[in-house]
Structures are given as C-alpha cells and as structure tokens.
C-alpha cells in the first residue's frame, strides 16, 4: 500500500476545510454585518468541504482499515470514524443552534460560540491528520510484510 496518494488527498481536503474555517473566523471578527452578509455562503461552502472530506476519509481510509486483519488497526479506524462523525455533528449543531436572522440579536453569544466551533474543528483536523498518518503508516507496514 502506497500511502503517498491518500496523504496528498487528505492534505488537500484538510487545506480546503482550514481555508473556509479561516475565512469564517475573519468574517466573525469583522462583526455582525459581515456575518449577516456572508454567513449563508460560508455555511454552504463549509457543508460541502466537510462533506467531501468526510466521504473521502470514510471510503478511502476508515472503511478499508476496518476490514484489516489486525484488530488494533481496525479499532483505531473505528475510533477515528466515530470522532469524524462527531466533528460533523459539531458543525451541524452550530448551524441548527444559530439561524442567521438570530445572530445580530445575540451577537456576543454567537461570536463566542462561532469561535469555539471553529477552534474545535481546527483541533479535530490537526489531531486527525496525525492519527490518519499513523494509521496509514501502520497499514503500509503490515501490507509490506505480507506481500511477496
């Protein structure tokens, strides 16, 4: 198993998510007018990049690793898959908890919650990058030991 291709694609997906998170953070820093004007677009873009990222990880990394003979690697993949789903739920909960038309009236609370959500997603991506690298490296090592 050559891990360079999945890692390159992983980095690409993560960079897209981090870009939208950075632009979202900058938007929140600009204030309620900016959030009101750009929130719908940023939310839609974030939903798309997070969805694409999740599908990639599940189809190309986690699901194949779940079938691995090594129960430790399968267990690691399962844990990471659950954490991935939880991160997606963090974003969905933010969207459901904050309708765009309610943001201005509760700006201080929204600002704190938005920053918290952005930071949670950033930390998840950082931890996940490390975990997926460990997982793919271990999968590559075990497959190279079993190949002729």
C-alpha positions as CSV (number, residue, x, y, z in Angstrom):
1,X,0.0,0.0,0.0
2,X,1.4,3.4,-1.1
3,X,0.3,6.0,1.5
4,X,1.5,9.0,-0.5
5,X,-1.7,9.3,-2.6
6,X,-4.2,9.1,0.3
7,X,-2.0,11.5,2.3
8,X,-1.8,14.0,-0.5
9,X,-5.6,13.8,-1.0
10,X,-6.1,14.1,2.8
11,X,-3.9,17.2,2.9
12,X,-5.9,18.7,0.0
13,X,-9.2,18.1,1.8
14,X,-7.9,19.5,5.1
15,X,-6.5,22.6,3.4
16,X,-9.9,23.3,1.9
17,X,-11.6,22.9,5.3
18,X,-9.0,25.0,7.0
19,X,-9.4,27.7,4.4
20,X,-13.1,28.0,4.9
21,X,-12.6,28.0,8.7
22,X,-10.0,30.8,8.4
23,X,-12.4,32.9,6.2
24,X,-15.3,32.2,8.7
25,X,-13.1,33.3,11.6
26,X,-12.2,36.5,9.7
27,X,-15.8,37.1,8.9
28,X,-16.8,36.8,12.6
29,X,-14.0,39.2,13.5
30,X,-15.5,41.8,11.1
31,X,-18.8,41.8,13.0
32,X,-22.5,41.1,12.6
33,X,-22.9,42.9,9.3
34,X,-20.2,40.7,7.7
35,X,-21.7,37.6,9.2
36,X,-25.2,38.5,8.1
37,X,-23.9,39.2,4.5
38,X,-21.6,36.2,4.1
39,X,-22.9,33.6,6.5
40,X,-25.1,31.7,4.1
41,X,-22.3,31.3,1.5
42,X,-19.7,30.3,4.1
43,X,-22.1,27.8,5.7
44,X,-22.9,26.2,2.4
45,X,-19.2,26.1,1.4
46,X,-18.3,24.6,4.8
47,X,-21.0,21.9,4.5
48,X,-19.7,21.0,1.1
49,X,-16.0,20.8,2.0
50,X,-16.7,19.0,5.3
51,X,-19.0,16.5,3.5
52,X,-16.4,15.8,0.8
53,X,-13.7,15.4,3.4
54,X,-15.8,13.0,5.4
55,X,-16.8,10.9,2.4
56,X,-13.1,10.7,1.4
57,X,-11.9,9.6,4.8
58,X,-14.6,7.0,5.3
59,X,-14.4,5.5,1.8
60,X,-10.6,5.7,1.2
61,X,-9.2,5.3,4.7
62,X,-11.5,4.2,7.6
63,X,-13.7,1.7,5.9
64,X,-10.8,-0.2,4.3
65,X,-8.9,-0.2,7.5
66,X,-12.0,-1.6,9.4
67,X,-11.6,-4.8,7.4
68,X,-7.9,-5.2,8.3
69,X,-6.9,-8.4,10.0
70,X,-5.1,-6.5,12.7
71,X,-7.7,-5.8,15.3
72,X,-5.7,-2.9,16.7
73,X,-5.7,-1.1,13.4
74,X,-9.4,-1.9,12.8
75,X,-10.1,-0.5,16.2
76,X,-8.1,2.7,15.6
77,X,-10.0,3.2,12.3
78,X,-13.3,2.7,14.1
79,X,-12.4,5.3,16.8
80,X,-11.3,7.8,14.2
81,X,-14.5,7.2,12.2
82,X,-16.6,7.9,15.3
83,X,-14.6,11.1,16.0
84,X,-15.1,12.2,12.4
85,X,-18.8,11.8,12.7
86,X,-18.8,13.7,16.0
87,X,-16.9,16.6,14.4
88,X,-19.5,16.8,11.6
89,X,-22.2,16.9,14.3
90,X,-20.4,19.8,16.0
91,X,-20.8,21.8,12.8
92,X,-24.4,20.7,12.3
93,X,-25.3,21.6,15.9
94,X,-23.8,25.1,15.3
95,X,-25.9,25.5,12.2
96,X,-29.1,24.3,13.9
97,X,-28.5,26.4,17.0
98,X,-27.8,29.7,15.1
99,X,-30.2,30.8,12.4
100,X,-28.7,33.7,10.5
101,X,-31.6,36.0,11.4
102,X,-31.0,35.4,15.1
103,X,-27.2,36.2,15.2
104,X,-27.4,40.0,15.4
105,X,-29.7,40.0,18.4
106,X,-27.3,37.7,20.3
107,X,-24.0,38.8,18.9
108,X,-21.8,38.3,21.9
109,X,-23.0,34.8,22.5
110,X,-22.9,34.0,18.8
111,X,-19.3,35.3,18.4
112,X,-18.1,33.2,21.3
113,X,-19.9,30.1,20.1
114,X,-18.7,30.5,16.5
115,X,-15.1,30.9,17.6
116,X,-15.4,27.8,19.8
117,X,-16.9,25.8,17.0
118,X,-14.2,26.9,14.6
119,X,-11.5,26.1,17.1
120,X,-13.0,22.7,17.8
121,X,-13.0,21.8,14.1
122,X,-9.4,23.0,13.7
123,X,-8.2,20.9,16.6
124,X,-10.1,17.9,15.2
125,X,-8.4,18.3,11.9
126,X,-4.9,18.6,13.5
127,X,-5.5,15.5,15.7
128,X,-6.9,13.6,12.8
129,X,-4.0,14.4,10.4
130,X,-1.7,12.9,13.0
131,X,-3.9,9.9,13.6
132,X,-4.5,9.1,9.9
133,X,-0.8,9.3,9.2
134,X,-0.2,6.8,12.0
135,X,-3.0,4.6,10.7
136,X,-1.8,4.7,7.1
137,X,1.8,4.1,8.0
138,X,0.8,1.1,10.1
139,X,-1.3,-0.3,7.3
140,X,1.5,0.2,4.8
141,X,3.9,-1.6,7.2
142,X,1.6,-4.6,7.7
143,X,0.8,-4.9,4.0
144,X,4.5,-4.8,3.0
145,X,5.2,-7.6,5.5
146,X,2.5,-9.8,3.9
147,X,3.4,-9.0,0.3
148,X,5.8,-11.4,-1.5
